């Protein structure tokens, strides 16, 4: 399992922006970042420049089985 990554906040950064830059998505991972960085709750939505944010590793879900493709016309 990969280890957590620490990222420094840029100007006008939010947790969502950091989540999107690091993971490529925000759904489900913003909550993980907040859980790993409880102290960020007291800072507010916009983080000061240089604030260290720990991004925990995310488990990769296995690919779901795709249903058979139905073609109406050939």
C-alpha positions as CSV (number, residue, x, y, z in Angstrom):
1,X,0.0,0.0,0.0
2,X,1.4,3.4,-0.9
3,X,2.3,5.9,1.8
4,X,0.6,9.2,2.4
5,X,1.8,12.2,0.4
6,X,2.2,15.7,2.0
7,X,1.3,18.6,-0.3
8,X,1.8,22.4,0.4
9,X,-1.2,24.6,-0.3
10,X,-0.9,27.1,-3.1
11,X,-2.5,30.6,-3.2
12,X,-6.3,30.4,-2.7
13,X,-6.2,26.6,-2.4
14,X,-9.1,24.6,-1.0
15,X,-9.2,21.0,0.1
16,X,-11.3,20.2,-3.0
17,X,-8.7,21.8,-5.3
18,X,-5.9,19.8,-3.7
19,X,-8.0,16.6,-3.9
20,X,-8.6,17.2,-7.6
21,X,-4.9,18.0,-8.4
22,X,-3.6,15.0,-6.5
23,X,-6.3,12.3,-7.1
24,X,-8.0,13.6,-10.3
25,X,-11.3,13.7,-8.5
26,X,-13.0,15.1,-5.4
27,X,-15.8,12.6,-4.8
28,X,-15.0,10.5,-1.7
29,X,-11.4,11.7,-1.4
30,X,-12.1,15.2,0.0
31,X,-13.6,13.5,3.1
32,X,-10.5,11.3,3.4
33,X,-8.2,14.3,3.3
34,X,-10.4,16.1,6.0
35,X,-10.2,13.0,8.2
36,X,-6.4,12.8,7.9
37,X,-6.1,16.6,8.6
38,X,-8.5,17.4,11.4
39,X,-6.7,20.7,12.2
40,X,-7.8,22.1,8.8
41,X,-11.4,22.3,10.2
42,X,-10.3,25.4,12.2
43,X,-8.6,27.2,9.3
44,X,-11.6,27.7,7.0
45,X,-12.3,26.9,3.3
46,X,-9.3,28.8,1.8
47,X,-6.0,27.5,3.1
48,X,-3.1,29.8,3.8
49,X,-0.1,29.4,1.3
50,X,2.2,26.7,2.5
51,X,-0.3,24.8,4.7
52,X,0.8,21.2,4.8
53,X,-2.0,18.8,3.8
54,X,-1.6,15.0,4.1
55,X,-3.2,13.1,1.2
56,X,-3.8,9.5,2.3
57,X,-3.5,6.6,-0.2
58,X,-6.8,5.5,-1.8
59,X,-7.6,1.9,-2.5
60,X,-8.1,1.2,-6.2
61,X,-11.4,-0.5,-6.9
62,X,-11.4,-3.4,-9.3
63,X,-13.0,-2.8,-12.7
64,X,-16.6,-3.7,-12.7
65,X,-17.8,-6.3,-15.2
66,X,-19.3,-4.5,-18.2
67,X,-22.6,-5.7,-19.4
68,X,-22.8,-7.1,-22.9
69,X,-23.2,-4.4,-25.5
70,X,-26.5,-4.6,-27.3
71,X,-26.4,-3.2,-30.8
72,X,-29.8,-2.2,-32.3
73,X,-28.3,-1.8,-35.8
74,X,-25.3,-3.5,-37.5
